[in-house]
Amino acid sequence: MSFQSLGLSTELLRAVSAQNYDVPTPIQRQTIPVILEGRDVLAVAQTGTGKTAGFTLPLLQRLCAGKPAAGVRPVRALILTPTRELAAQVEQCVTDFGKYLPIRSTAIYGGVSIRPQIAQIRRGVDVVVATPGRLLDHASQRTIDLSRVEVLVLDEADRMLDMGFIRDIKKIMAMLPERRQNLLFSATFNRETTELANRLLQSPARVEVSGSQQAADNVSQRIYPVDKARKRELLSFLIGSENWRQVLVFTRTKHAANRLASQLDKDGLSSSAIHGNKSQGARSRALQEFKNGQVRVLVATDIAARGLDIDQLPHVVNFEMPQVAEDYVHRVGRTGRAGKKGEAVSLVSPEEKPLLAGVERLLKRTILRTLVPGFETGAAGPASPARQPPAAKTAQDQGEKSQRTRHAATPRSQKPTNRASRRKRRKGTSSPSVNGSPRRAAPCRETTRYTPSV
């Protein structure tokens, strides 16, 4: 089946050809015709299967088929994404596929100034791709009008729910017209996703590509057992010995990402970290340098497991196993995209065996184990310098120590000091006489020490 058989317009087919897409993926073949009919859709498919094009192409065609509004263009399509990177990626996809259409789009997300976004919206846009938080910022400032939205798309809906956006989504839905087309795309389907779908969709067409909980067949997976303390050493060894030129490494925490990137830099491997605490400028710069080959290793938290679309990314490494088994599929989905081959490596310490067991239950398969000589669990690490015995003490040292001991044992009162002598003189014990009579020492003024109450 070709894109021509899906009922797309000539302008869209030209744009698809310009992106070097020849054959639609299974999710695209099933969703495009249904969306063109105007039906609500619930689509479940693994990461990297072409979901974005699956809703972008028919959405653009429906917008072009509708009657354009007079005056300033209203927002007619709203696409919600969980992360800034994914919002930027989806908006770029809208721009690429709509290059031959009279369609304007923009992406609005946090981490950058809101003023350019306000200016763009005021000029008029047809499609807005947004993260929920920044969209609500615009709504609170009344810089965006969502009352004329015709199509609502929730992309990576399961991830948005995992990140706690359900309340924001409900607020946004209350701003939309009741009559609209709703499209929900998700990599996984669980109880929370089901509840959201029941609330949002009306008699939806359900599309589920087989293996939505599986890693792609063209991704080879491998486990390297290693002690936790030697993971960084093994990672540096694998990157160097295998000559990996572009590696995406996942950690569980932001602190671990920063620390690992710094350590790899010291090992001579150019590295950057990307996570939620980084500014949007720093995140975009790190990602661009990684894509251009200026940075060899990009260390990321799970915020980057969705939304990073890197052409021909060859290697993904789980430096730490994810707490949620489904996140393993999303991480691995960064490689082997668009039918290309990829490799996913996991460094698993003995403490992470339960997490690995959960991943294998989800995948319904056992992942190949590979032992690297010298890095087996329980193997001794690099030898540390032997501890030297203390040097023998000389007679002079012994004498000095004995003298210090005797001095320390002497009562303080027996140690004459200049301070004691001055104190005696102040008491008048050696005061000169006045008119033949000894001068009497001035009486000491009685003082009362202040004791604070408890």
HELIX and SHEET records of a PDB file:
HELIX    1   1 PHE A    3  LEU A    6  5                                   4    
HELIX    2   2 THR A   10  ALA A   18  1                                   9    
HELIX    3   3 PRO A   26  LEU A   36  1                                  11    
HELIX    4   4 LYS A   51  ALA A   65  1                                  15    
HELIX    5   5 ARG A   84  PHE A   97  1                                  14    
HELIX    6   6 ARG A  115  ARG A  123  1                                   9    
HELIX    7   7 PRO A  132  SER A  140  1                                   9    
HELIX    8   8 ALA A  157  ASP A  162  1                                   6    
HELIX    9   9 ILE A  166  ALA A  174  1                                   9    
HELIX   10  10 ARG A  191  LEU A  200  1                                  10    
HELIX   11  11 LYS A  228  ARG A  230  5                                   3    
HELIX   12  12 LYS A  231  SER A  241  1                                  11    
HELIX   13  13 LYS A  254  LYS A  266  1                                  13    
HELIX   14  14 GLN A  280  ASN A  292  1                                  13    
HELIX   15  15 ASP A  302  ALA A  304  5                                   3    
HELIX   16  16 ALA A  325  VAL A  332  1                                   8    
HELIX   17  17 ARG A  337  GLY A  339  5                                   3    
HELIX   18  18 PRO A  350  GLU A  352  5                                   3    
HELIX   19  19 LYS A  353  LEU A  363  1                                  11    
HELIX   20  20 ALA A  395  ALA A  409  1                                  15    
HELIX   21  21 ARG A  412  GLN A  414  5                                   3    
HELIX   22  22 ASN A  418  ARG A  426  1                                   9    
SHEET    1   A 7 SER A 105  ILE A 108  0                                        
SHEET    2   A 7 VAL A 127  ALA A 130  1                                        
SHEET    3   A 7 ALA A  77  LEU A  80  1                                        
SHEET    4   A 7 VAL A 151  LEU A 154  1                                        
SHEET    5   A 7 GLN A 181  SER A 186  1                                        
SHEET    6   A 7 VAL A  41  VAL A  44  1                                        
SHEET    7   A 7 ALA A 205  GLU A 208  1                                        
SHEET    1   B 7 SER A 271  ILE A 274  0                                        
SHEET    2   B 7 VAL A 297  ALA A 300  1                                        
SHEET    3   B 7 VAL A 247  PHE A 250  1                                        
SHEET    4   B 7 HIS A 315  ASN A 318  1                                        
SHEET    5   B 7 GLY A 342  VAL A 348  1                                        
SHEET    6   B 7 VAL A 219  PRO A 225  1                                        
SHEET    7   B 7 LEU A 368  ARG A 369  1                                        
SHEET    1   C 2 SER A 433  VAL A 434  0                                        
SHEET    2   C 2 SER A 437  PRO A 438 -1                                        
END                                                                             
